[in-house]
Protein backbone atom coordinates (compact mmCIF):
# COMPACT_ATOMS: atom_id res chain seq x y z
CA UNK A 1 0.00 0.00 0.00
CA UNK A 2 2.79 2.43 0.79
CA UNK A 3 4.10 1.78 -2.69
CA UNK A 4 0.76 2.67 -4.23
CA UNK A 5 0.57 5.88 -2.19
CA UNK A 6 3.85 6.94 -3.72
CA UNK A 7 2.74 6.06 -7.24
CA UNK A 8 2.09 8.95 -9.63
CA UNK A 9 -1.24 10.29 -10.80
CA UNK A 10 -1.82 9.74 -14.51
CA UNK A 11 -3.28 12.62 -16.49
CA UNK A 12 -4.10 12.54 -20.20
CA UNK A 13 -5.48 14.94 -22.75
CA UNK A 14 -5.88 15.12 -26.52
CA UNK A 15 -2.92 17.49 -26.60
CA UNK A 16 -1.77 20.42 -24.53
CA UNK A 17 -5.00 21.83 -23.03
CA UNK A 18 -4.86 19.32 -20.19
CA UNK A 19 -1.85 21.15 -18.84
CA UNK A 20 -4.31 23.64 -17.30
CA UNK A 21 -5.57 20.70 -15.21
CA UNK A 22 -2.01 19.67 -14.35
CA UNK A 23 -1.37 23.24 -13.20
CA UNK A 24 -4.29 23.03 -10.76
CA UNK A 25 -3.21 19.62 -9.44
CA UNK A 26 0.32 20.95 -8.89
CA UNK A 27 -1.12 23.90 -6.96
CA UNK A 28 -3.59 22.02 -4.84
CA UNK A 29 -1.74 18.76 -4.11
CA UNK A 30 1.93 19.60 -4.62
CA UNK A 31 3.14 16.46 -2.86
CA UNK A 32 1.83 14.20 -5.66
CA UNK A 33 3.86 12.91 -8.58
CA UNK A 34 2.29 13.25 -12.04
CA UNK A 35 2.68 11.41 -15.35
CA UNK A 36 1.11 13.35 -18.22
CA UNK A 37 0.32 12.08 -21.69
CA UNK A 38 -0.73 14.46 -24.48
CA UNK A 39 -1.95 12.86 -27.71
CA UNK A 40 -0.34 15.58 -29.82
CA UNK A 41 -0.21 13.41 -32.96
CA UNK A 42 -3.99 12.91 -33.05
CA UNK A 43 -5.17 16.20 -31.54
CA UNK A 44 -7.89 17.53 -31.63
CA UNK A 45 -10.51 15.13 -30.24
CA UNK A 46 -13.27 17.77 -30.23
CA UNK A 47 -14.08 17.38 -33.93
CA UNK A 48 -14.02 13.55 -33.93
CA UNK A 49 -16.81 11.02 -33.51
CA UNK A 50 -17.68 9.38 -30.20
CA UNK A 51 -16.33 5.96 -31.23
CA UNK A 52 -12.97 7.36 -32.29
CA UNK A 53 -12.72 9.40 -29.07
CA UNK A 54 -13.38 6.26 -27.00
CA UNK A 55 -10.80 4.21 -28.93
CA UNK A 56 -8.10 6.86 -28.59
CA UNK A 57 -8.87 7.56 -24.90
CA UNK A 58 -8.56 3.88 -23.99
CA UNK A 59 -5.13 3.76 -25.64
CA UNK A 60 -4.09 6.88 -23.71
CA UNK A 61 -5.18 5.36 -20.38
CA UNK A 62 -3.50 2.02 -21.16
CA UNK A 63 -0.24 3.83 -21.74
CA UNK A 64 -0.55 5.64 -18.38
CA UNK A 65 -1.28 2.29 -16.71
CA UNK A 66 2.10 1.00 -17.91
CA UNK A 67 3.68 3.85 -15.91
CA UNK A 68 2.22 2.44 -12.67
CA UNK A 69 -0.27 5.23 -11.95
CA UNK A 70 -2.57 4.99 -8.90
CA UNK A 71 -5.39 7.05 -10.45
CA UNK A 72 -6.20 8.55 -13.84
CA UNK A 73 -7.53 12.02 -14.58
CA UNK A 74 -9.13 12.52 -17.98
CA UNK A 75 -8.03 16.13 -18.45
CA UNK A 76 -10.08 16.68 -21.60
CA UNK A 77 -13.77 17.54 -21.65
CA UNK A 78 -14.36 15.74 -24.95
CA UNK A 79 -12.74 12.50 -23.73
CA UNK A 80 -14.56 12.82 -20.39
CA UNK A 81 -17.86 13.26 -22.22
CA UNK A 82 -17.52 10.11 -24.31
CA UNK A 83 -15.00 7.75 -22.75
CA UNK A 84 -15.34 7.99 -18.96
CA UNK A 85 -17.69 4.99 -18.61
CA UNK A 86 -15.52 2.81 -20.87
CA UNK A 87 -12.38 3.82 -18.98
CA UNK A 88 -13.90 3.16 -15.56
CA UNK A 89 -14.98 -0.28 -16.78
CA UNK A 90 -11.57 -1.18 -18.22
CA UNK A 91 -9.16 0.31 -15.67
CA UNK A 92 -8.42 -1.20 -12.25
CA UNK A 93 -7.55 2.20 -10.75
CA UNK A 94 -9.96 5.11 -10.09
CA UNK A 95 -10.66 7.28 -13.15
CA UNK A 96 -12.13 10.78 -12.92
CA UNK A 97 -13.00 13.24 -15.66
CA UNK A 98 -13.38 17.00 -15.75
CA UNK A 99 -17.07 17.15 -16.70
CA UNK A 100 -18.73 15.97 -13.50
CA UNK A 101 -16.71 18.23 -11.14
CA UNK A 102 -17.46 21.24 -13.34
CA UNK A 103 -21.12 20.37 -13.74
CA UNK A 104 -21.53 19.76 -10.00
CA UNK A 105 -20.21 23.14 -8.93
CA UNK A 106 -22.27 24.92 -11.60
CA UNK A 107 -25.45 23.13 -10.48
CA UNK A 108 -24.72 24.03 -6.87
CA UNK A 109 -23.68 27.66 -7.31
CA UNK A 110 -25.87 28.94 -10.14
CA UNK A 111 -28.10 31.66 -8.67
CA UNK A 112 -30.97 31.30 -11.12
CA UNK A 113 -30.41 27.89 -12.69
CA UNK A 114 -29.54 29.42 -16.07
CA UNK A 115 -26.26 27.73 -17.00
CA UNK A 116 -24.17 28.07 -20.16
CA UNK A 117 -21.46 25.68 -21.35
CA UNK A 118 -18.89 26.60 -24.00
CA UNK A 119 -17.04 23.58 -25.38
CA UNK A 120 -15.97 21.60 -28.47
CA UNK A 121 -18.44 20.39 -31.10
CA UNK A 122 -18.16 16.82 -29.79
CA UNK A 123 -18.81 17.81 -26.18
CA UNK A 124 -21.78 19.97 -27.18
CA UNK A 125 -23.15 17.09 -29.28
CA UNK A 126 -22.96 14.70 -26.33
CA UNK A 127 -25.16 16.99 -24.13
CA UNK A 128 -23.31 15.53 -21.20
CA UNK A 129 -23.20 18.77 -19.23
CA UNK A 130 -26.94 19.24 -19.61
CA UNK A 131 -27.68 15.66 -18.59
CA UNK A 132 -25.45 15.75 -15.56
CA UNK A 133 -26.50 19.21 -14.34
CA UNK A 134 -30.20 18.34 -14.72
CA UNK A 135 -29.68 15.07 -12.82
CA UNK A 136 -28.59 17.22 -9.88
CA UNK A 137 -30.94 20.16 -10.43
CA UNK A 138 -33.83 19.14 -12.67
CA UNK A 139 -35.24 22.63 -13.19
CA UNK A 140 -31.92 24.06 -14.45
CA UNK A 141 -31.73 25.33 -18.01
CA UNK A 142 -28.46 24.39 -19.72
CA UNK A 143 -27.25 25.92 -23.02
CA UNK A 144 -24.32 24.21 -24.72
CA UNK A 145 -22.38 26.04 -27.44
CA UNK A 146 -19.48 24.77 -29.54
CA UNK A 147 -16.70 27.34 -30.06
CA UNK A 148 -14.41 25.59 -32.58
CA UNK A 149 -12.13 28.58 -33.20
CA UNK A 150 -11.10 29.07 -29.56
CA UNK A 151 -8.54 26.24 -29.55
CA UNK A 152 -6.76 27.33 -32.75
CA UNK A 153 -6.78 30.96 -31.54
CA UNK A 154 -5.14 29.96 -28.25
CA UNK A 155 -2.63 27.77 -30.07
CA UNK A 156 -1.82 30.64 -32.46
CA UNK A 157 -0.88 32.65 -29.35
CA UNK A 158 -3.67 35.18 -29.88
CA UNK A 159 -5.02 34.90 -26.33
CA UNK A 160 -5.45 38.66 -25.90
CA UNK A 161 -6.08 39.86 -29.40
CA UNK A 162 -8.79 41.91 -31.09
CA UNK A 163 -9.60 38.97 -33.40
CA UNK A 164 -10.12 36.65 -30.45
CA UNK A 165 -12.30 39.30 -28.84
CA UNK A 166 -14.54 39.57 -31.94
CA UNK A 167 -14.83 35.80 -32.27
CA UNK A 168 -15.62 35.47 -28.55
CA UNK A 169 -18.27 38.20 -28.75
CA UNK A 170 -19.96 36.34 -31.56
CA UNK A 171 -19.83 32.94 -29.87
CA UNK A 172 -21.00 34.35 -26.52
CA UNK A 173 -23.87 36.50 -27.81
CA UNK A 174 -26.28 33.59 -27.44
CA UNK A 175 -25.21 33.14 -23.80
CA UNK A 176 -25.84 36.82 -23.12
CA UNK A 177 -29.23 36.69 -24.88
CA UNK A 178 -30.20 33.74 -22.69
CA UNK A 179 -29.02 35.63 -19.59
CA UNK A 180 -26.98 32.77 -18.17
CA UNK A 181 -25.80 33.43 -14.61
CA UNK A 182 -23.08 30.77 -14.73
CA UNK A 183 -20.80 29.82 -17.61
CA UNK A 184 -18.72 26.63 -17.66
CA UNK A 185 -15.39 26.82 -19.53
CA UNK A 186 -15.98 23.33 -20.90
CA UNK A 187 -12.72 22.78 -22.78
CA UNK A 188 -9.33 22.71 -21.11
CA UNK A 189 -7.98 25.41 -23.43
CA UNK A 190 -10.66 27.90 -22.47
CA UNK A 191 -9.33 28.95 -19.04
CA UNK A 192 -6.53 30.56 -21.07
CA UNK A 193 -9.21 32.88 -22.51
CA UNK A 194 -10.78 33.51 -19.11
CA UNK A 195 -10.18 37.26 -18.99
CA UNK A 196 -11.65 37.87 -22.46
CA UNK A 197 -14.67 35.68 -21.73
CA UNK A 198 -15.12 37.35 -18.33
CA UNK A 199 -15.04 40.86 -19.80
CA UNK A 200 -17.66 39.98 -22.40
CA UNK A 201 -20.00 38.17 -20.03
CA UNK A 202 -19.66 40.72 -17.21
CA UNK A 203 -19.04 40.46 -13.48
CA UNK A 204 -22.48 39.14 -12.65
CA UNK A 205 -21.78 35.86 -14.50
CA UNK A 206 -19.85 33.20 -12.57
CA UNK A 207 -17.19 31.46 -14.66
CA UNK A 208 -16.58 27.83 -13.73
CA UNK A 209 -13.20 26.29 -14.51
CA UNK A 210 -13.61 22.50 -14.34
CA UNK A 211 -9.81 22.11 -13.98
CA UNK A 212 -9.96 23.74 -10.56
CA UNK A 213 -12.91 21.64 -9.43
CA UNK A 214 -11.30 18.46 -10.75
CA UNK A 215 -8.18 19.01 -8.66
CA UNK A 216 -10.38 19.36 -5.56
CA UNK A 217 -12.24 16.16 -6.45
CA UNK A 218 -8.96 14.34 -7.05
CA UNK A 219 -7.67 15.43 -3.65
CA UNK A 220 -10.82 14.11 -1.96
CA UNK A 221 -10.66 10.86 -3.91
CA UNK A 222 -7.05 10.19 -2.88
CA UNK A 223 -7.95 10.84 0.77
CA UNK A 224 -11.04 8.62 0.65
CA UNK A 225 -9.14 5.75 -0.99
CA UNK A 226 -6.06 6.08 1.24
CA UNK A 227 -3.98 6.90 -1.80
CA UNK A 228 -2.42 10.19 -0.66
CA UNK A 229 1.31 10.52 -0.97
CA UNK A 230 2.59 10.98 2.58
CA UNK A 231 6.02 12.12 1.49
CA UNK A 232 7.10 15.13 -0.46
CA UNK A 233 7.30 14.72 -4.22
CA UNK A 234 9.68 17.65 -4.41
CA UNK A 235 12.51 15.60 -2.95
CA UNK A 236 12.00 13.32 -5.92
CA UNK A 237 14.36 14.20 -8.76
CA UNK A 238 11.69 13.91 -11.38
CA UNK A 239 8.22 14.26 -9.84
CA UNK A 240 6.60 15.28 -13.14
CA UNK A 241 6.96 13.21 -16.30
CA UNK A 242 5.60 14.21 -19.71
CA UNK A 243 4.89 12.02 -22.73
CA UNK A 244 3.47 12.94 -26.13
CA UNK A 245 2.58 11.06 -29.31
CA UNK A 246 4.21 13.54 -31.71
CA UNK A 247 7.56 15.26 -31.43
CA UNK A 248 8.11 17.18 -28.26
CA UNK A 249 9.50 20.64 -29.11
CA UNK A 250 6.26 22.51 -29.63
CA UNK A 251 4.72 20.80 -26.62
CA UNK A 252 7.61 21.88 -24.46
CA UNK A 253 7.30 25.53 -25.50
CA UNK A 254 3.58 25.61 -24.75
CA UNK A 255 4.01 23.73 -21.46
CA UNK A 256 6.63 26.21 -20.35
CA UNK A 257 4.16 29.04 -20.89
CA UNK A 258 1.49 27.37 -18.71
CA UNK A 259 3.21 25.41 -15.95
CA UNK A 260 5.15 26.72 -12.96
CA UNK A 261 7.88 24.10 -13.50
CA UNK A 262 10.37 23.59 -16.28
CA UNK A 263 9.57 20.79 -18.71
CA UNK A 264 13.06 19.47 -19.09
CA UNK A 265 12.01 16.27 -20.81
CA UNK A 266 9.00 15.21 -22.84
CA UNK A 267 9.28 11.90 -24.64
CA UNK A 268 7.47 10.64 -27.72
CA UNK A 269 5.73 7.25 -27.46
CA UNK A 270 3.94 5.23 -30.20
CA UNK A 271 0.39 5.53 -28.83
CA UNK A 272 -1.16 3.37 -31.58
CA UNK A 273 0.55 0.35 -30.01
CA UNK A 274 -1.34 0.57 -26.69
CA UNK B 1 -3.23 -3.24 -69.66
CA UNK B 2 -6.81 -2.41 -70.56
CA UNK B 3 -7.73 -3.37 -67.02
CA UNK B 4 -5.20 -0.94 -65.61
CA UNK B 5 -6.47 1.84 -67.86
CA UNK B 6 -9.91 1.39 -66.34
CA UNK B 7 -8.59 1.35 -62.78
CA UNK B 8 -9.40 4.36 -60.61
CA UNK B 9 -7.09 7.17 -59.58
CA UNK B 10 -6.38 7.19 -55.84
CA UNK B 11 -6.45 10.55 -54.08
CA UNK B 12 -5.75 11.10 -50.39
CA UNK B 13 -5.69 14.04 -48.02
CA UNK B 14 -5.48 14.62 -44.28
CA UNK B 15 -9.20 15.35 -44.31
CA UNK B 16 -11.53 17.27 -46.55
CA UNK B 17 -9.33 19.92 -48.19
CA UNK B 18 -8.21 17.45 -50.86
CA UNK B 19 -11.71 17.59 -52.29
CA UNK B 20 -10.66 20.82 -54.03
CA UNK B 21 -8.15 18.66 -55.93
CA UNK B 22 -10.81 16.04 -56.67
CA UNK B 23 -13.01 18.82 -58.03
CA UNK B 24 -10.28 19.84 -60.50
CA UNK B 25 -9.64 16.24 -61.58
CA UNK B 26 -13.38 15.73 -62.16
CA UNK B 27 -13.45 18.88 -64.31
CA UNK B 28 -10.33 18.21 -66.35
CA UNK B 29 -10.45 14.43 -66.82
CA UNK B 30 -14.09 13.50 -66.30
CA UNK B 31 -13.68 10.06 -67.84
CA UNK B 32 -11.52 8.85 -64.93
CA UNK B 33 -12.77 6.97 -61.89
CA UNK B 34 -11.60 8.23 -58.48
CA UNK B 35 -11.15 6.63 -55.05
CA UNK B 36 -10.71 9.28 -52.33
CA UNK B 37 -9.47 8.73 -48.81
CA UNK B 38 -9.69 11.51 -46.20
CA UNK B 39 -7.92 10.87 -42.88
CA UNK B 40 -10.65 12.67 -40.93
CA UNK B 41 -9.82 10.90 -37.65
CA UNK B 42 -6.25 12.21 -37.60
CA UNK B 43 -6.70 15.56 -39.33
CA UNK B 44 -4.89 18.01 -39.36
CA UNK B 45 -1.44 17.01 -40.64
CA UNK B 46 -0.23 20.63 -40.87
CA UNK B 47 0.61 20.90 -37.18
CA UNK B 48 2.33 17.50 -36.92
CA UNK B 49 5.99 16.52 -37.22
CA UNK B 50 7.57 15.26 -40.43
CA UNK B 51 7.94 11.69 -39.16
CA UNK B 52 4.31 11.42 -38.14
CA UNK B 53 3.19 12.90 -41.47
CA UNK B 54 5.25 10.29 -43.35
CA UNK B 55 3.90 7.41 -41.24
CA UNK B 56 0.29 8.49 -41.72
CA UNK B 57 0.70 9.24 -45.44
CA UNK B 58 2.14 5.77 -46.11
CA UNK B 59 -0.86 4.17 -44.40
CA UNK B 60 -3.19 6.33 -46.51
CA UNK B 61 -1.47 5.28 -49.75
CA UNK B 62 -1.42 1.60 -48.73
CA UNK B 63 -5.17 1.70 -48.22
CA UNK B 64 -5.66 3.24 -51.70
CA UNK B 65 -3.46 0.52 -53.16
CA UNK B 66 -5.85 -2.13 -51.81
CA UNK B 67 -8.53 -0.48 -53.97
CA UNK B 68 -6.55 -1.24 -57.15
CA UNK B 69 -5.63 2.32 -58.09
CA UNK B 70 -3.42 2.96 -61.15
CA UNK B 71 -1.89 6.19 -59.78
CA UNK B 72 -1.94 8.12 -56.52
CA UNK B 73 -2.39 11.86 -56.03
CA UNK B 74 -1.25 13.26 -52.69
CA UNK B 75 -3.91 15.98 -52.46
CA UNK B 76 -2.41 17.61 -49.37
CA UNK B 77 0.46 20.09 -49.44
CA UNK B 78 1.77 18.98 -46.04
CA UNK B 79 1.85 15.30 -47.02
CA UNK B 80 3.37 16.21 -50.41
CA UNK B 81 6.06 18.24 -48.65
CA UNK B 82 7.19 15.43 -46.35
CA UNK B 83 6.07 12.09 -47.72
CA UNK B 84 6.32 12.21 -51.52
CA UNK B 85 9.78 10.62 -51.70
CA UNK B 86 8.85 7.84 -49.27
CA UNK B 87 5.65 7.15 -51.17
CA UNK B 88 7.34 7.06 -54.56
CA UNK B 89 9.87 4.60 -53.14
CA UNK B 90 7.26 2.31 -51.59
CA UNK B 91 4.48 2.33 -54.18
CA UNK B 92 4.57 0.44 -57.49
CA UNK B 93 2.25 2.94 -59.20
CA UNK B 94 3.05 6.57 -60.08
CA UNK B 95 2.61 9.02 -57.20
CA UNK B 96 2.31 12.78 -57.69
CA UNK B 97 1.89 15.54 -55.12
CA UNK B 98 0.47 19.05 -55.29
CA UNK B 99 3.65 20.95 -54.41
CA UNK B 100 5.71 20.47 -57.56
CA UNK B 101 2.92 21.36 -60.02
CA UNK B 102 2.15 24.52 -58.04
CA UNK B 103 5.80 25.49 -57.64
CA UNK B 104 6.50 24.88 -61.34
CA UNK B 105 3.79 27.19 -62.61
CA UNK B 106 4.75 29.90 -60.09
CA UNK B 107 8.41 29.72 -61.15
CA UNK B 108 7.41 29.94 -64.79
CA UNK B 109 4.80 32.69 -64.59
CA UNK B 110 6.10 35.02 -61.89
CA UNK B 111 6.84 38.35 -63.56
CA UNK B 112 9.49 39.54 -61.13
CA UNK B 113 10.56 36.37 -59.32
CA UNK B 114 9.01 37.53 -56.04
CA UNK B 115 6.88 34.59 -54.96
CA UNK B 116 4.83 34.12 -51.79
CA UNK B 117 3.51 30.84 -50.40
CA UNK B 118 0.76 30.62 -47.78
CA UNK B 119 0.50 27.20 -46.18
CA UNK B 120 0.43 25.15 -42.96
CA UNK B 121 3.13 25.40 -40.29
CA UNK B 122 4.56 22.03 -41.35
CA UNK B 123 4.74 22.97 -45.03
CA UNK B 124 6.36 26.32 -44.21
CA UNK B 125 8.87 24.55 -41.96
CA UNK B 126 9.85 22.16 -44.74
CA UNK B 127 10.77 25.07 -47.11
CA UNK B 128 9.83 22.71 -49.92
CA UNK B 129 8.28 25.40 -52.09
CA UNK B 130 11.37 27.58 -51.80
CA UNK B 131 13.70 24.68 -52.60
CA UNK B 132 11.74 23.53 -55.60
CA UNK B 133 11.10 26.99 -57.06
CA UNK B 134 14.75 27.96 -56.68
CA UNK B 135 15.86 24.72 -58.34
CA UNK B 136 13.93 25.92 -61.41
CA UNK B 137 14.63 29.63 -61.09
CA UNK B 138 17.64 30.23 -58.83
CA UNK B 139 17.27 34.01 -58.58
CA UNK B 140 13.65 33.80 -57.35
CA UNK B 141 12.82 35.07 -53.87
CA UNK B 142 10.33 32.84 -52.06
CA UNK B 143 8.50 33.84 -48.85
CA UNK B 144 6.67 31.09 -46.98
CA UNK B 145 4.07 31.98 -44.37
CA UNK B 146 2.04 29.67 -42.14
CA UNK B 147 -1.61 30.67 -41.75
CA UNK B 148 -2.88 28.22 -39.09
CA UNK B 149 -6.29 29.85 -38.63
CA UNK B 150 -7.37 29.56 -42.27
CA UNK B 151 -8.33 25.88 -42.06
CA UNK B 152 -10.47 26.21 -38.90
CA UNK B 153 -12.10 29.35 -40.35
CA UNK B 154 -13.04 27.49 -43.54
CA UNK B 155 -14.28 24.51 -41.55
CA UNK B 156 -16.36 26.83 -39.34
CA UNK B 157 -18.07 27.95 -42.55
CA UNK B 158 -16.79 31.54 -42.24
CA UNK B 159 -15.41 31.69 -45.79
CA UNK B 160 -16.76 35.17 -46.46
CA UNK B 161 -16.82 36.75 -43.06
CA UNK B 162 -15.39 39.94 -41.55
CA UNK B 163 -13.35 37.86 -39.07
CA UNK B 164 -11.76 35.86 -41.88
CA UNK B 165 -11.04 39.11 -43.69
CA UNK B 166 -9.24 40.60 -40.64
CA UNK B 167 -7.23 37.41 -40.08
CA UNK B 168 -6.31 37.25 -43.78
CA UNK B 169 -5.25 40.90 -43.80
CA UNK B 170 -2.92 40.22 -40.89
CA UNK B 171 -1.44 37.05 -42.36
CA UNK B 172 -1.00 38.61 -45.81
CA UNK B 173 0.50 41.94 -44.71
CA UNK B 174 4.01 40.45 -44.94
CA UNK B 175 3.33 39.32 -48.51
CA UNK B 176 2.20 42.82 -49.44
CA UNK B 177 5.22 44.39 -47.74
CA UNK B 178 7.50 42.12 -49.74
CA UNK B 179 5.63 43.01 -52.93
CA UNK B 180 5.17 39.46 -54.14
CA UNK B 181 3.89 39.26 -57.70
CA UNK B 182 2.71 35.66 -57.38
CA UNK B 183 1.08 33.93 -54.40
CA UNK B 184 0.71 30.16 -54.11
CA UNK B 185 -2.36 28.91 -52.19
CA UNK B 186 -0.24 26.19 -50.60
CA UNK B 187 -2.90 24.30 -48.65
CA UNK B 188 -5.85 22.57 -50.26
CA UNK B 189 -8.34 24.48 -48.10
CA UNK B 190 -7.12 27.87 -49.26
CA UNK B 191 -8.71 27.95 -52.73
CA UNK B 192 -11.96 28.20 -50.77
CA UNK B 193 -10.68 31.60 -49.52
CA UNK B 194 -9.55 32.65 -52.98
CA UNK B 195 -11.81 35.69 -53.35
CA UNK B 196 -10.84 37.13 -49.94
CA UNK B 197 -7.14 36.55 -50.58
CA UNK B 198 -7.45 38.01 -54.08
CA UNK B 199 -9.19 41.16 -52.84
CA UNK B 200 -6.51 41.78 -50.24
CA UNK B 201 -3.54 41.11 -52.53
CA UNK B 202 -4.97 43.04 -55.51
CA UNK B 203 -5.36 42.26 -59.21
CA UNK B 204 -1.67 42.63 -59.98
CA UNK B 205 -0.80 39.54 -57.92
CA UNK B 206 -1.25 36.16 -59.64
CA UNK B 207 -2.84 33.53 -57.39
CA UNK B 208 -1.67 29.98 -58.06
CA UNK B 209 -3.98 27.09 -57.14
CA UNK B 210 -1.85 23.92 -57.06
CA UNK B 211 -5.03 21.80 -57.33
CA UNK B 212 -5.60 23.08 -60.85
CA UNK B 213 -1.98 22.50 -61.89
CA UNK B 214 -1.97 19.04 -60.34
CA UNK B 215 -4.96 17.94 -62.41
CA UNK B 216 -3.10 19.06 -65.54
CA UNK B 217 0.01 17.15 -64.48
CA UNK B 218 -2.07 14.07 -63.72
CA UNK B 219 -3.66 14.22 -67.15
CA UNK B 220 -0.23 14.40 -68.81
CA UNK B 221 1.10 11.58 -66.64
CA UNK B 222 -1.76 9.25 -67.56
CA UNK B 223 -1.21 9.99 -71.25
CA UNK B 224 2.56 9.47 -71.04
CA UNK B 225 2.19 6.17 -69.19
CA UNK B 226 -0.66 4.88 -71.37
CA UNK B 227 -2.94 4.85 -68.37
CA UNK B 228 -5.81 6.95 -69.70
CA UNK B 229 -9.27 5.52 -69.37
CA UNK B 230 -10.56 5.11 -72.91
CA UNK B 231 -14.15 4.61 -71.85
CA UNK B 232 -16.54 6.91 -70.08
CA UNK B 233 -16.58 6.69 -66.31
CA UNK B 234 -20.06 8.16 -66.25
CA UNK B 235 -21.56 4.94 -67.55
CA UNK B 236 -20.14 3.36 -64.42
CA UNK B 237 -22.68 3.26 -61.63
CA UNK B 238 -20.24 4.43 -59.01
CA UNK B 239 -17.28 6.22 -60.64
CA UNK B 240 -16.38 8.09 -57.44
CA UNK B 241 -15.79 6.32 -54.14
CA UNK B 242 -15.10 8.05 -50.84
CA UNK B 243 -13.53 6.65 -47.70
CA UNK B 244 -12.74 8.33 -44.38
CA UNK B 245 -11.13 7.29 -41.09
CA UNK B 246 -13.75 8.87 -38.85
CA UNK B 247 -17.52 8.83 -39.20
CA UNK B 248 -18.86 10.07 -42.46
CA UNK B 249 -21.71 12.52 -41.83
CA UNK B 250 -19.71 15.71 -41.48
CA UNK B 251 -17.48 14.74 -44.41
CA UNK B 252 -20.52 14.20 -46.57
CA UNK B 253 -21.95 17.64 -45.77
CA UNK B 254 -18.67 19.39 -46.58
CA UNK B 255 -18.14 17.31 -49.73
CA UNK B 256 -21.59 18.22 -50.98
CA UNK B 257 -20.71 21.91 -50.66
CA UNK B 258 -17.54 21.51 -52.77
CA UNK B 259 -18.12 18.80 -55.35
CA UNK B 260 -20.39 18.85 -58.40
CA UNK B 261 -21.59 15.32 -57.64
CA UNK B 262 -23.61 13.89 -54.77
CA UNK B 263 -21.63 11.97 -52.20
CA UNK B 264 -24.11 9.21 -51.68
CA UNK B 265 -21.74 6.98 -49.78
CA UNK B 266 -18.61 7.55 -47.73
CA UNK B 267 -17.38 4.62 -45.71
CA UNK B 268 -15.22 4.54 -42.60
CA UNK B 269 -12.12 2.34 -42.65
CA UNK B 270 -9.65 1.57 -39.81
CA UNK B 271 -6.63 3.39 -41.25
CA UNK B 272 -4.28 2.37 -38.40
CA UNK B 273 -4.37 -1.20 -39.73
CA UNK B 274 -2.77 -0.33 -43.10
Interface residues (C-beta under 8 A of the other chain):
Chain A: X40 X41 X42 X43 X47 X48 X49 X51 X52 X148 X149 X152 X153 X155 X156 X162 X163 X166 X167 X170 X245 X246 X247 X250 X272
Chain B: X40 X41 X42 X43 X47 X48 X49 X51 X52 X148 X149 X152 X153 X155 X156 X162 X163 X166 X167 X170 X245 X246 X247 X250 X272
